[in-house]
Amino acid sequence: MSDATDATDATDATDATDAVDRAFAAALYAKGDEGVDTGAALLTADPAHVREALRRGEEFVRSAWQRGWQPADVIRIVRRELADHHATIAAELIRREIRRYKNQGLPPRWQEQVDELPKTAPRGDRFLYASALLELYRLLLRLPALESVGPAPGTPVHARVAHAEPRMLARIRALLAKAEATGYPEEAEALTAKAQELMARQGVDEALLAHRTHAPDTPAARRIGVDAPYEAAKAILLDAVATANRCRAVWNEAFGFSTVVGFETDLDSVELLHTSLLVQATAAMTKAEAAQRAGGRKRTKTFRQSFLLAYAHRIAARLDEAADHGTAAAGDEAGAAAADLLPVLAARDVAVTDRTDEMFPETTSTRVRSAQDEAGWHEGTAAANRAGM
């Protein structure tokens, strides 16, 4: 009885393998989209075929890790190129594949990305699910290699030097959250200014500590999503925040993210401050737009584009003005003379530039479409003047 059962299981496995091979040949490797329906029909003929296709999907995900992609990157490109239900399937595959590394641990920041994956949803119609699965695989199969911003799962990870104090980060997050929630511009400015002060202080403290202890500290890289619409203005805003915090940002317009290069503490500051300023800009834009529409204006798209461009432009100027003052104040608090502090920060700037040039030996400048709405520009500039930093 046992021998017969084993033989049946082996036959079923072979049938599933053959069916999935034919489904993939039709849907993934043939030209055009017609093969997706053929492949979906083959997969839905038997639940075992779908299970085998899902198992192989984990291999597609693993291949993406080896080409430099991370969970957040995969979900972002899937939503950009396909739809939310494809992203849900991708999240399911990522969770299945990540289980392989439960005994090894994940690289830094990966668990945070996994925790933020879309929630699992019911599969619904089997044919539609199989079609979406194959459409997802077509995309994953064609993902190009990206610049590495950290090791893939399964790669030995060396112990990291502790960076920003958790309590300090908690204080910064709390201040920025209050700045985003308040309806009073003056309060938002005071709260975010205090957060920026703490960021500058911890950045200088980290630089001096690494210098005095000769700690092995090198620039890292982090991808930050730059989502539609109005990506250019958002990328400009991120670049301004990165520059003010001694980092460099390189925008990948095709894939909807910027890669920010810098030391870990500064990268934390960039991500936190950029997110907060974007929230503040969106709230201010919505309020200003409502006032414009109440007055009979209807050019919503051009108003928003101009508003965000002006906001990013003015924030860049304000950040440049504040950078030198913040660094000097933080240095004084740390008890460092300019003669000691400036060479340390200069050396870190060189290291960041070298790492950026190494990762991106060929970059191009992008011409940004100019603002076309005068009211939007003025409102955006005013909102940036009111924004807390």
C-alpha positions in Angstrom: 0.0 0.0 0.0 2.8 2.4 0.9 4.7 1.7 -2.4 1.6 2.4 -4.4 1.0 5.7 -2.6 4.6 6.7 -3.1 4.4 5.9 -6.8 1.2 8.0 -7.1 2.8 10.9 -5.3 5.8 10.8 -7.7 3.5 10.7 -10.7 1.5 13.7 -9.4 4.7 15.6 -8.8 5.9 14.8 -12.3 2.6 15.8 -13.9 2.7 19.1 -11.9 6.3 19.8 -13.0 5.4 19.1 -16.7 2.3 21.3 -16.5 4.2 24.2 -14.9 7.0 23.9 -17.5 4.4 24.2 -20.3 2.6 27.1 -18.5 5.9 29.0 -18.1 6.9 28.3 -21.7 3.7 29.7 -22.9 3.4 32.7 -20.6 6.9 33.7 -19.6 9.2 33.0 -22.5 7.0 33.5 -25.6 6.5 36.9 -27.2 3.3 38.8 -26.6 0.7 38.4 -23.9 -1.5 35.7 -25.5 0.4 32.9 -23.7 -0.8 34.1 -20.2 -4.3 32.7 -20.8 -2.8 29.4 -22.0 -0.5 29.2 -19.0 -3.3 30.1 -16.6 -5.5 27.4 -18.0 -2.7 24.8 -17.4 -2.2 26.0 -13.8 -5.9 25.9 -12.9 -6.4 22.4 -14.2 -5.1 21.0 -10.8 -4.4 22.7 -7.5 -1.0 20.8 -7.4 0.0 22.9 -10.5 -0.6 26.1 -8.6 1.4 24.9 -5.6 4.3 24.0 -7.9 4.1 27.4 -9.6 4.2 29.1 -6.2 7.2 27.1 -5.2 9.1 28.2 -8.3 7.9 31.8 -7.6 10.1 31.8 -4.5 13.1 31.2 -6.9 12.1 34.2 -8.9 12.1 36.3 -5.7 15.5 34.8 -4.6 16.9 35.8 -8.0 15.7 39.4 -7.4 17.6 39.5 -4.1 20.8 38.4 -5.9 20.3 41.2 -8.4 20.2 43.8 -5.7 16.5 44.2 -5.2 14.9 44.3 -1.7 11.3 43.6 -0.6 10.2 47.3 -0.7 11.8 47.7 -4.2 9.9 44.7 -5.5 6.5 45.8 -4.1 7.1 49.3 -5.5 7.9 48.1 -9.0 5.0 45.7 -9.0 2.5 48.4 -8.1 4.1 50.7 -10.6 4.0 48.2 -13.5 1.0 46.0 -12.6 -1.7 46.4 -9.9 -2.3 46.1 -6.2 -3.5 42.5 -6.4 -0.2 41.6 -8.1 1.6 43.3 -5.2 -0.4 41.1 -2.7 0.8 38.0 -4.5 4.3 39.3 -4.5 4.1 39.8 -0.8 2.9 36.2 -0.3 5.9 34.9 -2.3 8.3 37.1 -0.4 7.1 35.8 3.0 7.3 32.2 1.8 10.9 32.8 0.5 12.0 34.7 3.6 11.2 31.6 5.8 14.3 30.0 4.4 16.4 32.3 6.5 14.6 32.1 9.8 17.7 30.5 11.4 20.2 32.9 9.9 18.5 36.2 10.4 17.9 38.9 7.9 20.2 41.7 6.8 19.7 45.1 8.5 16.4 46.9 7.6 15.0 43.8 5.9 12.7 42.8 8.7 11.2 46.2 8.7 10.4 45.9 5.0 8.9 42.5 5.4 6.7 43.7 8.3 5.4 46.4 6.0 4.4 44.1 3.1 0.8 44.1 1.9 -1.5 41.8 3.9 -2.5 38.5 2.4 -5.8 38.6 0.5 -8.1 35.7 -0.5 -7.1 34.3 -3.9 -10.6 34.5 -5.4 -11.2 33.2 -8.9 -8.6 30.5 -9.7 -8.0 31.5 -13.3 -7.6 35.2 -12.5 -5.2 34.3 -9.7 -3.2 32.1 -12.0 -3.1 34.9 -14.7 -1.9 37.4 -12.1 0.7 35.0 -10.9 2.1 34.6 -14.4 2.0 38.3 -15.1 4.0 38.8 -11.9 6.5 36.2 -12.9 7.0 37.9 -16.3 7.9 41.1 -14.5 10.2 39.5 -11.9 12.0 37.5 -14.7 12.9 40.8 -16.5 14.1 42.8 -13.5 17.6 44.2 -14.2 20.4 44.3 -11.8 20.5 47.2 -9.3 23.3 48.8 -7.4 23.8 46.9 -4.2 22.7 48.7 -1.0 23.4 45.8 1.3 23.8 42.0 1.5 21.1 39.6 0.3 19.5 37.1 2.7 21.8 34.2 3.3 25.0 36.2 3.0 27.1 36.4 6.2 26.6 39.7 7.8 29.4 41.2 9.9 28.5 42.8 13.2 27.5 46.4 12.8 28.7 49.3 15.0 25.8 50.7 17.0 24.7 54.0 15.6 22.1 56.5 16.8 20.8 55.9 20.3 17.3 54.4 20.2 16.0 56.9 22.7 17.3 59.8 20.5 15.6 58.4 17.4 12.4 58.0 19.4 12.5 61.6 20.5 13.1 62.8 16.9 10.2 60.7 15.6 7.9 62.0 18.3 8.8 65.6 17.5 8.2 65.2 13.8 4.9 63.4 14.4 3.7 66.4 16.4 4.9 68.7 13.7 2.9 66.8 11.1 -0.2 66.7 13.3 -0.4 70.3 14.5 -2.5 72.8 12.6 -0.3 75.8 13.8 2.6 76.6 11.4 4.6 78.2 14.2 4.4 75.1 16.4 5.3 72.8 13.5 8.4 75.0 12.8 9.5 74.9 16.4 9.0 71.1 16.7 10.8 70.3 13.5 13.6 72.7 14.3 14.2 70.9 17.5 14.1 67.5 15.7 16.7 68.9 13.2 18.8 70.1 16.1 18.9 66.6 17.6 19.7 65.1 14.2 22.7 67.5 13.8 23.9 66.7 17.3 23.8 62.9 16.8 25.5 63.3 13.4 28.4 65.3 14.8 28.6 63.0 17.9 28.8 60.0 15.7 31.5 61.5 13.4 33.7 62.6 16.3 33.3 59.2 18.1 34.3 57.3 15.0 37.3 59.6 14.5 38.5 59.4 18.1 38.1 55.6 18.5 39.2 54.8 15.0 36.0 52.8 14.5 35.6 51.1 11.1 32.7 53.2 9.7 32.0 53.6 6.0 29.2 55.1 4.0 26.1 53.0 3.4 23.3 53.3 0.9 19.5 53.3 1.2 16.7 53.4 -1.3 13.8 55.8 -0.6 10.6 55.6 -2.7 9.8 58.6 -4.9 6.2 57.9 -5.8 3.9 59.4 -8.5 2.5 61.9 -9.0 5.0 64.9 -9.2 8.0 62.6 -8.8 10.5 65.3 -10.0 9.5 67.8 -7.2 9.6 65.0 -4.6 13.0 63.9 -5.8 14.3 67.5 -5.6 13.0 67.7 -2.1 14.8 64.5 -1.1 18.0 65.7 -2.8 17.8 68.9 -0.7 17.3 67.0 2.5 20.1 64.6 1.6 22.6 67.4 0.8 21.9 69.2 4.0 22.6 66.1 6.0 25.9 65.3 4.3 24.5 62.6 2.0 24.1 62.3 -1.8 20.9 61.3 -3.6 20.7 59.7 -7.1 17.2 59.5 -8.6 16.1 56.4 -10.6 13.0 57.8 -12.3 12.3 54.5 -14.1 11.9 52.5 -10.9 10.4 55.2 -8.6 13.2 55.6 -6.0 16.3 57.5 -5.1 19.4 55.9 -3.7 20.8 58.0 -0.8 24.4 57.4 0.1 25.8 58.5 3.5 26.7 57.4 7.0 23.9 55.4 8.8 23.0 58.1 11.3 22.7 60.7 8.5 20.7 58.3 6.4 18.2 58.0 9.3 17.9 61.8 9.5 17.3 62.1 5.8 14.6 59.5 5.8 12.8 60.9 8.8 13.0 64.5 7.8 12.1 63.9 4.1 9.0 61.9 5.2 8.0 64.6 7.6 8.4 67.5 5.1 6.5 65.6 2.4 3.6 65.1 4.9 3.7 68.8 5.7 3.9 69.8 2.0 0.9 67.6 1.1 -1.2 69.0 3.9 -0.3 72.6 3.0 -0.9 71.9 -0.7 -4.3 70.4 0.0 -5.3 73.4 2.1 -4.0 75.9 -0.4 -5.7 74.1 -3.3 -9.0 74.1 -1.5 -8.8 77.9 -1.1 -7.9 78.3 -4.8 -10.8 76.1 -5.9 -13.2 77.9 -3.7 -12.2 81.0 -5.7 -13.1 79.3 -8.9 -9.7 77.9 -10.0 -9.8 74.5 -11.7 -6.2 73.9 -12.9 -5.5 71.5 -10.1 -2.7 69.5 -11.7 -0.6 72.6 -12.7 -1.2 74.2 -9.3 0.0 71.1 -7.5 3.1 70.7 -9.7 4.1 74.3 -9.3 3.3 74.2 -5.5 5.6 71.2 -4.9 8.4 72.5 -7.1 8.4 75.8 -5.2 8.2 74.0 -1.9 11.2 71.9 -2.8 13.1 74.9 -4.1 12.5 77.0 -1.0 13.2 74.1 1.4 16.5 73.5 -0.3 17.5 77.2 0.3 16.4 77.0 3.9 18.2 73.8 4.6 21.4 75.3 3.0 21.1 78.3 5.3 20.6 76.1 8.4 23.2 73.5 7.7 26.3 75.5 8.7 24.6 76.9 11.8 23.4 73.5 13.0 26.7 71.8 12.5 28.6 74.6 14.4 26.1 74.5 17.3 26.3 70.7 17.5 30.1 70.9 17.5 30.0 73.4 20.3 27.8 71.1 22.4 30.2 68.2 21.7 33.1 70.3 22.9 34.9 70.1 19.5 36.8 73.0 18.1 36.4 73.9 14.4 40.0 72.8 13.8 39.0 69.3 15.0 35.5 69.1 13.6 35.8 70.4 10.1 38.5 68.0 8.9 36.5 65.1 10.3 33.3 66.2 8.5 35.3 66.9 5.3 36.8 63.4 5.4 33.3 61.9 5.7 32.1 64.1 2.8 34.9 62.7 0.6 34.0 59.2 1.6 30.4 59.7 0.7 31.3 61.2 -2.6 33.7 58.4 -3.4 31.1 55.8 -2.5 28.5 57.5 -4.7 30.8 57.7 -7.7 31.7 54.1 -7.2 28.1 53.0 -7.2 27.0 55.4 -9.9 29.9 56.0 -12.3 27.6 57.3 -14.9 24.8 59.7 -13.9 22.9 62.2 -16.0 21.2 65.5 -15.2 17.5 65.7 -15.7 15.7 68.8 -16.9 12.7 69.5 -14.7 9.7 71.0 -16.2 9.3 74.6 -15.0 6.5 75.7 -12.8 3.5 76.9 -14.9 1.2 78.2 -12.2 2.1 81.4 -10.6 -0.3 81.0 -7.7 0.9 77.5 -7.1 4.5 78.7 -7.0 3.8 81.5 -4.5 1.7 79.2 -2.3 4.4 76.5 -2.3 7.1 79.1 -1.4 5.0 80.4 1.5 4.3 76.9 2.7 8.0 76.1 2.7 8.7 79.3 4.6 6.3 78.1 7.3 7.5 74.4 7.3 9.3 73.3 10.4 12.9 72.1 10.0 
